[in-house]
Amino acid sequence: MGRPKKWHSIPEYQALRALMQAGTTTGAARQLGLSQSAISRSIANLEDRVGGTLFERDGGRLRPTQEAVRLNRRLDPLFDALDRIDGPPEPVQETLRLIAPPTYAHRFLVSQVGTFLKTNPTFFVSFEVNTSDEVTRGILDDRFDLGVTGTEATRAGVKLIPYRKSEAVCVMSRGHPLAERDRVEPRDLHRQDLIALTHRHARRGHLDRLLQQAHAAPHLVAEVSTSFAAADLAKDGLGIAVINPFPLYNYRAEDLAFVPFDSPIRYQIYFAVSDARPVPRVARAFMRHLRLNTATDPYSTKG
């Protein structure tokens, strides 16, 4: 006899994704409007077809195996296509649990959430502003569906999807002596008033090493926790700040001089999602909305 013919069952795939989200057959059954036995049969049939275990019991919950995680990733394009083909027959309000640090949250993401909700009236957004560390913890703990972060440290269970990338710039008042330069080098900051980000930012240590290598000793006048705060102090004539220009450029281009900083400092901005649970439809829709509606600027490009 030959090998049995491969076939696909969308209800089984739906059961897989619902169980990965809910963690219990009871929750998955409630989500799909089915019985627990129907969920269990679908998962058993799917495991038989793929030839592997998809869930392991951990206490009172079912944890997806790596095989389930890989299968779910391959299913994302299918469910994206189904979403585009036909939406729900009746408006159903779906909640996006979003988290981001202040640099991306204030003004930028707030305005993007506004336009997203106007064009998607059946969606609801719960938005928290917190540190990048809390973005990672929140995704791991299933308190959030989507995060936006510039932290590149990886954690098991969190998937980082590239969104934007940029190079470091110097920002300063338009009347500053270095404002007309094409580029600013580390040595140019010698004896200049400097507004620095705090040491909890990884790029602060990188900047300190570059200045030391260039034998540049700027005058540190302030330390701040966000690039927006650094830019505001620079606008007031307090000094120069070396920062990530995204998304700040779009809100400060008329008030400040932006000059490329000649250094290897680079920034990568990511979407953070769970690597163990399906990405909800509303989160996928918001990521598409951001990619389509992020304004262009001279200092950042698509992921």
Secondary structure as UniProt FT lines:
FT   HELIX           10..22
FT   HELIX           25..32
FT   HELIX           36..50
FT   STRAND          55..58
FT   TURN            59..60
FT   STRAND          61..64
FT   HELIX           66..85
FT   STRAND          94..100
FT   HELIX           102..104
FT   HELIX           105..109
FT   HELIX           110..119
FT   TURN            121..122
FT   STRAND          123..129
FT   HELIX           132..140
FT   TURN            141..142
FT   STRAND          146..149
FT   TURN            156..157
FT   STRAND          158..167
FT   STRAND          169..173
FT   TURN            174..175
FT   TURN            177..180
FT   HELIX           186..189
FT   TURN            190..191
FT   STRAND          193..197
FT   TURN            199..200
FT   HELIX           202..213
FT   TURN            214..215
FT   STRAND          219..224
FT   HELIX           227..235
FT   TURN            236..237
FT   STRAND          240..243
FT   TURN            246..248
FT   HELIX           249..252
FT   TURN            253..255
FT   STRAND          256..261
FT   STRAND          266..274
FT   HELIX           281..293
FT   TURN            298..299
FT   STRAND          300..302
//
